[in-house]
Each structure stands twice: as C-alpha cells, then as structure tokens.
Amino acid sequence: MRVSIVGGGIAGLTCALSLHAAGFRPRVSEAARTIKAVGVGINLLPHAVRELAELGLANELAAISVPPDRLAYHDRAGEPVWTEPLGLTAGYRWPQYSVHRGRLHLMLLTAVRERLGADCVRTGLAFRGFEQTRDGVRAHFLDRMSGAPTVEDADVLIGSDGIDSVVRARLHPDEGTSRWNGVHMWRGVARHPHILDGRSIVVAGGTPGAKFVAYPIEDPAAPDGDALLNWVLEVRHGRAAEPLDRSHRRVTTAEARAGLADWSLPWIDPATLVERSSTILEYPMLDRDPLPRWSFGRVTLLGDAAHPMFPMGMNGGSQSIVDARVLAWCLARDHDPVAALDRYDHMRRPVVNAIVLANRNLGPEEIIARAAEHGGPLPVARAERIANTYKELAGATVTQVNTHPSWTIPHHAQNPTHPETSEPSTTDANELPTAPPRTRT
C-alpha cells in the first residue's frame, strides 16, 4: 500500500515510523525547504512516551530529555495550590519527558531516514490539493526549489500539515480560519538555576492571559551550573475579534520584563530569565472547532491538522503521537484502506474532540481557577476529581496507560494485503502486550 504523508512535523514523522513498523513504506512531503531544530519546549506524557518506546526510541528520547516528577500549580503570588506526581513517580511504567521541540523533531527525522531511507522525506514540496478515485489518490505539490508542479499517486493520503492544514481546508472548505481567544504566549528558553526541586513543571496563575509556566528541558552541564529552562508568559492584550498578527514577532526584553513585573514568584527570578533569553517569540493561542469527520474515502487528518487545541494539560503533541500509532494499526489490520481510515476516525476523533473542548474550559488547570475562588487550596478530593476526570478523558490515567494492549503489530501479523487473517501473538512477561486494543467508539 502506498501511503503519502503531507507534513514532516512531529506527528507526520511519528506516523511514518509507525507505518514502517507495521510493514509499510510511506513517503513524507514537507513544505519547508530544510528541517531545522526550531521551537521551544514540549512535554510528552507517559501515554506518548510509551508509543515512542514501542517504536524503539526509548534510549534516544531519554538522551535528549528531562523527566519531570512533579506538577506544581501555584497562584499569582507563587503560593502552592496543588501538586501531583508525574511519570514513574506517579506509578506509570513510562516516564514523562520535557524536551526541546527542535531536538525531538530532529531525533524523529534521523530515525525515519535511517529506517526508511534518506529519500523518504522530501522537503520544499508545498501541498496544493488532491483528487481521489475509487482506486487511489493523486496529490498535487509545488516544488518550492524549482517552482514546478509535481504529483504523487498513493493509496492513502494523510494530512499532517498543522493547524493551517491545506488538506483540512480541502476536506472542509467552508470552515474558515483558526479560532483565537485573545491571548498571546510569550515563549523563550534561558539558562537559569533549577527551580524548586529541579524536576517540577510549574504553572502559576491558571487563567488564559494571566499564566506563567516554567520547566527544565536540559540539566546543567556541571552540578552547580544552570539548567536550560523553557518558560511561557501568557498576556491578554487584544480582543479575539481583532485582526490577528501571526508573524511570531520578537518580543523585546523591555516588553517581557514589563509583562512579568507584577508577578511575585519567590522561586524564580523573572528579570534574570528574561535577560538570559536570546529570543522571545510571540504566539497567539489558537484552536479550531472540533470536526464532525476526519476521513473522506482514502484521505484523513492527523495531529494538529485534525485537532489543534489550547495548551492545557500538555496534551497536544502527546495525542498526535497516539493518533499516528492508531492510524498505522488500523491500516495494518484492514485490507480496505477506506474502511481502515473510517475505523481510525471513529476511534480517535470523539476522544480528541472532547479534549479540545475540555481545554477551552481550562482542562486540569481548572484547579488553579477554583482555588482562587475558594481563597486557597481546594480540598484534596475536589482537586483530585478535576485532575482525574481530565486524565480519564485523555486516556492518560496510570491504569489506562499501563494496561491497555499495544498498538504494535506483531511481525507475523504484518500483512498489509490481507492483515485480517493474522492473529495477535502473546509476549514475554517483560514485554509489552500486543493484542489489539479494545477502544470505545
């Protein structure tokens, strides 16, 4: 089966690796002329780390990441309102990781090229549209190097081209632009002494437009050195109805210092953080309304192209990785690609659409907002109820992550022509389970 993936970001590359592990040889087309290590920090929750580990990337991921073991919610004065363990400390079989997005991206790119060949990822190809027949899909691209049009024929086309997905726009031409909530995120990385215990993700404030986030993405080179801290300050200095600047403009040091001036955070020095940040960029906080359908015949959506969401609960990138694994599982278990994409749609879309809506209502960070109303930390049972409800929605409780069957296709079942004739195998007690998962639709 010929599979064409539009978009070579984290979701698209994970999809390529997942398809390869399931017995396919997909091709990835990326609009950027070169793929560089850009961006700031990202968190991968245990349910995503499990999937990358099952793709054989556990050691590579551990080498570039920091495993946080505590989530700490604080109010605007820096006082704690809720803490909970993360990763292995919380009882997961897999850690949680904080990592520089660019380093993660290049790690995935290296793995794809090593496993599928250097020509598997083609850059400088801007997707323009497609047409499909009963027997296949023809994708149209513009070669940004030569200016010439080019086409690719495939059995399946996967749109993994981000929040401004052209594939999504072709499937839903009347949708319009992305949805802005009037908040900008000022994001940077800086060398700074570890905060709190050096293994905490700190979220202070809690409401969009009045929130500060910080966590390490690289440990100090020396015991008494500075860690590399990822930080985010949310500011509300516009209205959602106003024209949106999406240039990712550079925020000046003076602006950032002024934005943090009224924050009282005793465990961090905001002025030092700002001064040591080489670049501070502004990103609007965007999402899109959940779609009623991702898959149309032989074409489907994946990752941010399918479900862009506000950054609550650290779930956007993690859910995209799960998308990729489920999609590969569906294609490998069904000889009919149309039926496989329909199954993928029904398995993933309702789950992730619910997370998109939950994130609009603060997700787990509702704990901070309710604590402000309460006048201090919530009763433990109430805070746990908010946190656990969100985890269950995301399929991310300790029990869900540790016990659900694997999305990995056993080698003897890898038959993309007639995969339904193969049965899942059992595994050694020290290996992950490989039976097909039972997922609610």
C-alpha positions as a Python dict, from the first residue, in 0.01 Angstrom:
ca = {
    (1, 'M'): (0, 0, 0),
    (2, 'R'): (135, 342, -99),
    (3, 'V'): (91, 598, 178),
    (4, 'S'): (164, 968, 129),
    (5, 'I'): (203, 1187, 439),
    (6, 'V'): (170, 1564, 398),
    (7, 'G'): (373, 1737, 668),
    (8, 'G'): (704, 1640, 824),
    (9, 'G'): (649, 1762, 1178),
    (10, 'I'): (641, 1553, 1495),
    (11, 'A'): (306, 1394, 1405),
    (12, 'G'): (396, 1322, 1043),
    (13, 'L'): (734, 1168, 1127),
    (14, 'T'): (586, 956, 1407),
    (15, 'C'): (324, 840, 1159),
    (16, 'A'): (597, 741, 912),
    (17, 'L'): (778, 541, 1181),
    (18, 'S'): (454, 376, 1294),
    (19, 'L'): (360, 277, 940),
    (20, 'H'): (708, 142, 878),
    (21, 'A'): (688, -65, 1196),
    (22, 'A'): (354, -203, 1068),
    (23, 'G'): (505, -312, 737),
    (24, 'F'): (453, -9, 511),
    (25, 'R'): (695, 227, 336),
    (26, 'P'): (530, 571, 343),
    (27, 'R'): (667, 891, 193),
    (28, 'V'): (665, 1227, 369),
    (29, 'S'): (635, 1560, 187),
    (30, 'E'): (728, 1874, 382),
    (31, 'A'): (675, 2232, 265),
    (32, 'A'): (982, 2373, 444),
    (33, 'R'): (1297, 2370, 233),
    (34, 'T'): (1501, 2244, 528),
    (35, 'I'): (1403, 2091, 860),
    (36, 'K'): (1576, 2267, 1148),
    (37, 'A'): (1579, 2234, 1527),
    (38, 'V'): (1345, 2525, 1597),
    (39, 'G'): (1092, 2596, 1869),
    (40, 'V'): (1092, 2579, 2246),
    (41, 'G'): (986, 2317, 2499),
    (42, 'I'): (726, 2044, 2474),
    (43, 'N'): (604, 1785, 2723),
    (44, 'L'): (542, 1423, 2629),
    (45, 'L'): (309, 1246, 2869),
    (46, 'P'): (357, 877, 2956),
    (47, 'H'): (97, 761, 2704),
    (48, 'A'): (303, 925, 2427),
    (49, 'V'): (638, 812, 2568),
    (50, 'R'): (506, 456, 2570),
    (51, 'E'): (432, 480, 2197),
    (52, 'L'): (778, 616, 2113),
    (53, 'A'): (935, 347, 2330),
    (54, 'E'): (743, 81, 2140),
    (55, 'L'): (889, 228, 1822),
    (56, 'G'): (1235, 158, 1965),
    (57, 'L'): (1319, 517, 2057),
    (58, 'A'): (1332, 495, 2437),
    (59, 'N'): (1707, 547, 2466),
    (60, 'E'): (1723, 825, 2209),
    (61, 'L'): (1438, 1010, 2378),
    (62, 'A'): (1589, 973, 2725),
    (63, 'A'): (1920, 1114, 2598),
    (64, 'I'): (1769, 1448, 2492),
    (65, 'S'): (1502, 1496, 2761),
    (66, 'V'): (1446, 1574, 3127),
    (67, 'P'): (1198, 1353, 3320),
    (68, 'P'): (987, 1575, 3548),
    (69, 'D'): (841, 1401, 3850),
    (70, 'R'): (609, 1670, 3986),
    (71, 'L'): (342, 1907, 3857),
    (72, 'A'): (314, 2215, 4078),
    (73, 'Y'): (22, 2457, 4048),
    (74, 'H'): (67, 2798, 4212),
    (75, 'D'): (-132, 3117, 4239),
    (76, 'R'): (-12, 3453, 4109),
    (77, 'A'): (177, 3517, 4433),
    (78, 'G'): (372, 3195, 4386),
    (79, 'E'): (193, 3010, 4667),
    (80, 'P'): (124, 2640, 4600),
    (81, 'V'): (-236, 2531, 4547),
    (82, 'W'): (-186, 2175, 4418),
    (83, 'T'): (94, 1927, 4347),
    (84, 'E'): (84, 1581, 4199),
    (85, 'P'): (346, 1325, 4095),
    (86, 'L'): (429, 1266, 3731),
    (87, 'G'): (571, 982, 3525),
    (88, 'L'): (745, 698, 3707),
    (89, 'T'): (689, 872, 4041),
    (90, 'A'): (313, 854, 3980),
    (91, 'G'): (327, 482, 3904),
    (92, 'Y'): (341, 486, 3524),
    (93, 'R'): (559, 224, 3356),
    (94, 'W'): (695, 501, 3132),
    (95, 'P'): (833, 842, 3231),
    (96, 'Q'): (705, 1180, 3131),
    (97, 'Y'): (958, 1389, 2939),
    (98, 'S'): (1022, 1761, 2890),
    (99, 'V'): (1228, 1822, 2577),
    (100, 'H'): (1324, 2092, 2329),
    (101, 'R'): (1080, 2057, 2041),
    (102, 'G'): (1354, 2101, 1781),
    (103, 'R'): (1569, 1825, 1930),
    (104, 'L'): (1270, 1591, 1938),
    (105, 'H'): (1192, 1678, 1578),
    (106, 'L'): (1544, 1603, 1458),
    (107, 'M'): (1555, 1279, 1659),
    (108, 'L'): (1243, 1159, 1478),
    (109, 'L'): (1377, 1275, 1142),
    (110, 'T'): (1701, 1083, 1194),
    (111, 'A'): (1509, 768, 1284),
    (112, 'V'): (1286, 798, 977),
    (113, 'R'): (1579, 842, 740),
    (114, 'E'): (1774, 558, 898),
    (115, 'R'): (1482, 315, 879),
    (116, 'L'): (1305, 420, 561),
    (117, 'G'): (1589, 576, 360),
    (118, 'A'): (1717, 927, 305),
    (119, 'D'): (1470, 988, 19),
    (120, 'C'): (1165, 905, 233),
    (121, 'V'): (1129, 1267, 349),
    (122, 'R'): (1114, 1520, 67),
    (123, 'T'): (1139, 1886, 157),
    (124, 'G'): (1035, 2201, -29),
    (125, 'L'): (706, 2049, -150),
    (126, 'A'): (404, 2269, -77),
    (127, 'F'): (78, 2075, -91),
    (128, 'R'): (-181, 2223, -325),
    (129, 'G'): (-468, 1975, -347),
    (130, 'F'): (-575, 1626, -442),
    (131, 'E'): (-828, 1424, -629),
    (132, 'Q'): (-926, 1071, -547),
    (133, 'T'): (-1088, 788, -733),
    (134, 'R'): (-1216, 454, -618),
    (135, 'D'): (-865, 311, -657),
    (136, 'G'): (-632, 584, -529),
    (137, 'V'): (-541, 945, -457),
    (138, 'R'): (-334, 1186, -664),
    (139, 'A'): (-171, 1461, -455),
    (140, 'H'): (-52, 1785, -614),
    (141, 'F'): (251, 1977, -487),
    (142, 'L'): (450, 2283, -584),
    (143, 'D'): (825, 2228, -577),
    (144, 'R'): (948, 2537, -394),
    (145, 'M'): (1303, 2486, -521),
    (146, 'S'): (1222, 2479, -893),
    (147, 'G'): (873, 2631, -898),
    (148, 'A'): (748, 2330, -1093),
    (149, 'P'): (428, 2140, -1012),
    (150, 'T'): (463, 1776, -917),
    (151, 'V'): (223, 1494, -839),
    (152, 'E'): (231, 1180, -627),
    (153, 'D'): (-3, 884, -661),
    (154, 'A'): (-92, 691, -347),
    (155, 'D'): (-349, 457, -200),
    (156, 'V'): (-385, 674, 113),
    (157, 'L'): (-321, 1044, 177),
    (158, 'I'): (-263, 1163, 536),
    (159, 'G'): (-287, 1534, 615),
    (160, 'S'): (-44, 1609, 898),
    (161, 'D'): (27, 1968, 799),
    (162, 'G'): (-58, 2153, 1118),
    (163, 'I'): (-319, 2398, 1239),
    (164, 'D'): (-333, 2572, 899),
    (165, 'S'): (-361, 2240, 718),
    (166, 'V'): (-423, 2269, 346),
    (167, 'V'): (-551, 1911, 344),
    (168, 'R'): (-809, 2003, 609),
    (169, 'A'): (-910, 2309, 407),
    (170, 'R'): (-971, 2090, 103),
    (171, 'L'): (-1182, 1848, 308),
    (172, 'H'): (-1372, 2126, 488),
    (173, 'P'): (-1364, 2426, 252),
    (174, 'D'): (-1622, 2627, 446),
    (175, 'E'): (-1453, 2606, 785),
    (176, 'G'): (-1267, 2937, 780),
    (177, 'T'): (-970, 3046, 989),
    (178, 'S'): (-848, 2918, 1323),
    (179, 'R'): (-1007, 3040, 1647),
    (180, 'W'): (-816, 3289, 1865),
    (181, 'N'): (-908, 3354, 2228),
    (182, 'G'): (-738, 3695, 2251),
    (183, 'V'): (-432, 3561, 2434),
    (184, 'H'): (-69, 3569, 2322),
    (185, 'M'): (202, 3343, 2458),
    (186, 'W'): (550, 3488, 2501),
    (187, 'R'): (785, 3192, 2488),
    (188, 'G'): (1156, 3161, 2549),
    (189, 'V'): (1435, 2939, 2679),
    (190, 'A'): (1708, 3056, 2913),
    (191, 'R'): (1992, 2930, 3126),
    (192, 'H'): (1875, 2964, 3485),
    (193, 'P'): (1929, 2780, 3814),
    (194, 'H'): (1690, 2491, 3865),
    (195, 'I'): (1361, 2597, 4025),
    (196, 'L'): (1204, 2417, 4321),
    (197, 'D'): (1339, 2060, 4317),
    (198, 'G'): (1473, 2079, 3961),
    (199, 'R'): (1220, 1822, 3842),
    (200, 'S'): (899, 2024, 3856),
    (201, 'I'): (670, 2165, 3591),
    (202, 'V'): (538, 2487, 3743),
    (203, 'V'): (213, 2650, 3632),
    (204, 'A'): (120, 2975, 3808),
    (205, 'G'): (-191, 3184, 3755),
    (206, 'G'): (-409, 2934, 3574),
    (207, 'T'): (-638, 3151, 3362),
    (208, 'P'): (-558, 3217, 2993),
    (209, 'G'): (-393, 3555, 2963),
    (210, 'A'): (-270, 3552, 3323),
    (211, 'K'): (-47, 3247, 3344),
    (212, 'F'): (323, 3167, 3380),
    (213, 'V'): (477, 2826, 3306),
    (214, 'A'): (835, 2707, 3356),
    (215, 'Y'): (1015, 2373, 3343),
    (216, 'P'): (1365, 2244, 3262),
    (217, 'I'): (1436, 2083, 2926),
    (218, 'E'): (1808, 2023, 2984),
    (219, 'D'): (2008, 1969, 3302),
    (220, 'P'): (2320, 2174, 3386),
    (221, 'A'): (2649, 2054, 3238),
    (222, 'A'): (2801, 2083, 3588),
    (223, 'P'): (2638, 2022, 3928),
    (224, 'D'): (2650, 2391, 4017),
    (225, 'G'): (2561, 2516, 3669),
    (226, 'D'): (2241, 2649, 3517),
    (227, 'A'): (1968, 2438, 3363),
    (228, 'L'): (1800, 2520, 3033),
    (229, 'L'): (1452, 2639, 3129),
    (230, 'N'): (1155, 2664, 2899),
    (231, 'W'): (918, 2941, 3002),
    (232, 'V'): (587, 3085, 2886),
    (233, 'L'): (408, 3403, 2987),
    (234, 'E'): (52, 3447, 2868),
    (235, 'V'): (-70, 3801, 2809),
    (236, 'R'): (-409, 3929, 2703),
    (237, 'H'): (-352, 4250, 2510),
    (238, 'G'): (-603, 4214, 2234),
    (239, 'R'): (-953, 4100, 2156),
    (240, 'A'): (-1043, 3785, 1969),
    (241, 'A'): (-1238, 3988, 1713),
    (242, 'E'): (-934, 4196, 1614),
    (243, 'P'): (-711, 4111, 1317),
    (244, 'L'): (-452, 3857, 1426),
    (245, 'D'): (-79, 3900, 1381),
    (246, 'R'): (70, 3555, 1326),
    (247, 'S'): (422, 3662, 1239),
    (248, 'H'): (568, 3520, 1566),
    (249, 'R'): (720, 3860, 1625),
    (250, 'R'): (1014, 3903, 1859),
    (251, 'V'): (917, 4035, 2200),
    (252, 'T'): (1166, 4289, 2331),
    (253, 'T'): (1340, 4239, 2664),
    (254, 'A'): (1171, 4555, 2793),
    (255, 'E'): (825, 4422, 2698),
    (256, 'A'): (886, 4087, 2864),
    (257, 'R'): (1026, 4248, 3178),
    (258, 'A'): (719, 4473, 3199),
    (259, 'G'): (487, 4175, 3145),
    (260, 'L'): (642, 3992, 3439),
    (261, 'A'): (673, 4298, 3664),
    (262, 'D'): (357, 4235, 3865),
    (263, 'W'): (424, 3866, 3920),
    (264, 'S'): (553, 3767, 4263),
    (265, 'L'): (722, 3429, 4223),
    (266, 'P'): (970, 3368, 4505),
    (267, 'W'): (1117, 3055, 4345),
    (268, 'I'): (1232, 3221, 4023),
    (269, 'D'): (1392, 3549, 3917),
    (270, 'P'): (1186, 3673, 3619),
    (271, 'A'): (1435, 3950, 3536),
    (272, 'T'): (1720, 3700, 3507),
    (273, 'L'): (1503, 3469, 3299),
    (274, 'V'): (1422, 3747, 3053),
    (275, 'E'): (1776, 3882, 3031),
    (276, 'R'): (1917, 3539, 2956),
    (277, 'S'): (1666, 3453, 2685),
    (278, 'S'): (1833, 3507, 2349),
    (279, 'T'): (1497, 3520, 2168),
    (280, 'I'): (1144, 3567, 2300),
    (281, 'L'): (873, 3500, 2043),
    (282, 'E'): (501, 3574, 2048),
    (283, 'Y'): (249, 3306, 1956),
    (284, 'P'): (-128, 3353, 1953),
    (285, 'M'): (-327, 3092, 2145),
    (286, 'L'): (-530, 2918, 1877),
    (287, 'D'): (-751, 2619, 1826),
    (288, 'R'): (-1030, 2513, 1590),
    (289, 'D'): (-1380, 2383, 1645),
    (290, 'P'): (-1394, 2003, 1654),
    (291, 'L'): (-1472, 1844, 1320),
    (292, 'P'): (-1761, 1606, 1255),
    (293, 'R'): (-1538, 1399, 1028),
    (294, 'W'): (-1166, 1347, 957),
    (295, 'S'): (-1168, 1071, 695),
    (296, 'F'): (-1309, 1106, 346),
    (297, 'G'): (-1251, 793, 141),
    (298, 'R'): (-874, 749, 114),
    (299, 'V'): (-785, 1083, 278),
    (300, 'T'): (-765, 1158, 652),
    (301, 'L'): (-621, 1403, 905),
    (302, 'L'): (-368, 1359, 1183),
    (303, 'G'): (-231, 1565, 1473),
    (304, 'D'): (-282, 1942, 1474),
    (305, 'A'): (-439, 1921, 1130),
    (306, 'A'): (-717, 1718, 1290),
    (307, 'H'): (-743, 1864, 1641),
    (308, 'P'): (-549, 2183, 1724),
    (309, 'M'): (-607, 2262, 2090),
    (310, 'F'): (-520, 2518, 2357),
    (311, 'P'): (-209, 2416, 2555),
    (312, 'M'): (-382, 2296, 2872),
    (313, 'G'): (-288, 1964, 3022),
    (314, 'M'): (20, 1918, 2797),
    (315, 'N'): (-182, 1701, 2559),
    (316, 'G'): (-149, 1835, 2203),
    (317, 'G'): (174, 1668, 2096),
    (318, 'S'): (107, 1356, 2301),
    (319, 'Q'): (-231, 1297, 2139),
    (320, 'S'): (-78, 1345, 1794),
    (321, 'I'): (168, 1064, 1866),
    (322, 'V'): (-116, 836, 1971),
    (323, 'D'): (-303, 931, 1651),
    (324, 'A'): (-10, 808, 1445),
    (325, 'R'): (7, 474, 1622),
    (326, 'V'): (-368, 410, 1600),
    (327, 'L'): (-376, 505, 1231),
    (328, 'A'): (-94, 262, 1149),
    (329, 'W'): (-270, -11, 1348),
    (330, 'C'): (-593, 44, 1155),
    (331, 'L'): (-424, 35, 815),
    (332, 'A'): (-235, -281, 906),
    (333, 'R'): (-545, -464, 1035),
    (334, 'D'): (-774, -396, 739),
    (335, 'H'): (-703, -468, 371),
    (336, 'D'): (-951, -196, 268),
    (337, 'P'): (-788, 146, 323),
    (338, 'V'): (-1123, 327, 315),
    (339, 'A'): (-1257, 105, 594),
    (340, 'A'): (-930, 145, 787),
    (341, 'L'): (-945, 525, 775),
    (342, 'D'): (-1308, 518, 877),
    (343, 'R'): (-1220, 297, 1174),
    (344, 'Y'): (-938, 534, 1273),
    (345, 'D'): (-1179, 829, 1251),
    (346, 'H'): (-1432, 663, 1480),
    (347, 'M'): (-1168, 552, 1730),
    (348, 'R'): (-977, 877, 1766),
    (349, 'R'): (-1197, 1171, 1669),
    (350, 'P'): (-1456, 1159, 1951),
    (351, 'V'): (-1184, 1119, 2212),
    (352, 'V'): (-966, 1407, 2093),
    (353, 'N'): (-1258, 1635, 2011),
    (354, 'A'): (-1361, 1606, 2377),
    (355, 'I'): (-1010, 1709, 2485),
    (356, 'V'): (-1023, 2016, 2258),
    (357, 'L'): (-1343, 2129, 2430),
    (358, 'A'): (-1211, 2046, 2777),
    (359, 'N'): (-902, 2257, 2711),
    (360, 'R'): (-1122, 2554, 2628),
    (361, 'N'): (-1254, 2518, 2983),
    (362, 'L'): (-902, 2519, 3133),
    (363, 'G'): (-857, 2140, 3138),
    (364, 'P'): (-681, 2032, 3461),
    (365, 'E'): (-577, 2393, 3526),
    (366, 'E'): (-932, 2449, 3644),
    (367, 'I'): (-783, 2352, 3982),
    (368, 'I'): (-598, 2685, 3997),
    (369, 'A'): (-904, 2889, 3899),
    (370, 'R'): (-1125, 2712, 4154),
    (371, 'A'): (-858, 2759, 4423),
    (372, 'A'): (-863, 3135, 4356),
    (373, 'E'): (-1241, 3136, 4406),
    (374, 'H'): (-1203, 2919, 4715),
    (375, 'G'): (-944, 3153, 4866),
    (376, 'G'): (-674, 2888, 4888),
    (377, 'P'): (-601, 2524, 4802),
    (378, 'L'): (-906, 2313, 4725),
    (379, 'P'): (-998, 2013, 4938),
    (380, 'V'): (-787, 1725, 4812),
    (381, 'A'): (-1083, 1517, 4697),
    (382, 'R'): (-1215, 1802, 4481),
    (383, 'A'): (-877, 1872, 4322),
    (384, 'E'): (-821, 1502, 4257),
    (385, 'R'): (-1162, 1478, 4095),
    (386, 'I'): (-1077, 1758, 3848),
    (387, 'A'): (-735, 1611, 3768),
    (388, 'N'): (-857, 1253, 3732),
    (389, 'T'): (-1158, 1346, 3518),
    (390, 'Y'): (-925, 1511, 3268),
    (391, 'K'): (-680, 1219, 3269),
    (392, 'E'): (-962, 971, 3207),
    (393, 'L'): (-1089, 1182, 2919),
    (394, 'A'): (-741, 1182, 2763),
    (395, 'G'): (-685, 811, 2819),
    (396, 'A'): (-395, 902, 3046),
    (397, 'T'): (-462, 758, 3391),
    (398, 'V'): (-198, 524, 3532),
    (399, 'T'): (-427, 225, 3479),
    (400, 'Q'): (-522, 323, 3125),
    (401, 'V'): (-163, 376, 3015),
    (402, 'N'): (-11, 77, 3193),
    (403, 'T'): (-270, -183, 3097),
    (404, 'H'): (-409, -107, 2754),
    (405, 'P'): (-295, -351, 2484),
    (406, 'S'): (-25, -238, 2248),
    (407, 'W'): (-81, -74, 1912),
    (408, 'T'): (225, -256, 1781),
    (409, 'I'): (152, -504, 1501),
    (410, 'P'): (333, -836, 1569),
    (411, 'H'): (582, -922, 1295),
    (412, 'H'): (398, -1236, 1193),
    (413, 'A'): (78, -1031, 1154),
    (414, 'Q'): (232, -770, 925),
    (415, 'N'): (50, -844, 603),
    (416, 'P'): (-82, -519, 459),
    (417, 'T'): (-253, -711, 176),
    (418, 'H'): (-465, -935, 400),
    (419, 'P'): (-378, -850, 760),
    (420, 'E'): (-712, -963, 894),
    (421, 'T'): (-604, -1328, 854),
    (422, 'S'): (-339, -1295, 1127),
    (423, 'E'): (-395, -1326, 1499),
    (424, 'P'): (-214, -1125, 1767),
    (425, 'S'): (65, -1304, 1946),
    (426, 'T'): (141, -1335, 2314),
    (427, 'T'): (458, -1184, 2457),
    (428, 'D'): (712, -1248, 2724),
    (429, 'A'): (611, -1120, 3067),
    (430, 'N'): (873, -846, 3042),
    (431, 'E'): (749, -725, 2705),
    (432, 'L'): (454, -507, 2623),
    (433, 'P'): (122, -674, 2536),
    (434, 'T'): (46, -696, 2166),
    (435, 'A'): (-321, -790, 2147),
    (436, 'P'): (-536, -544, 1950),
    (437, 'P'): (-677, -279, 2183),
    (438, 'R'): (-1044, -255, 2263),
    (439, 'T'): (-1127, 111, 2225),
    (440, 'R'): (-1463, 274, 2272),
    (441, 'T'): (-1605, 431, 1959),
}
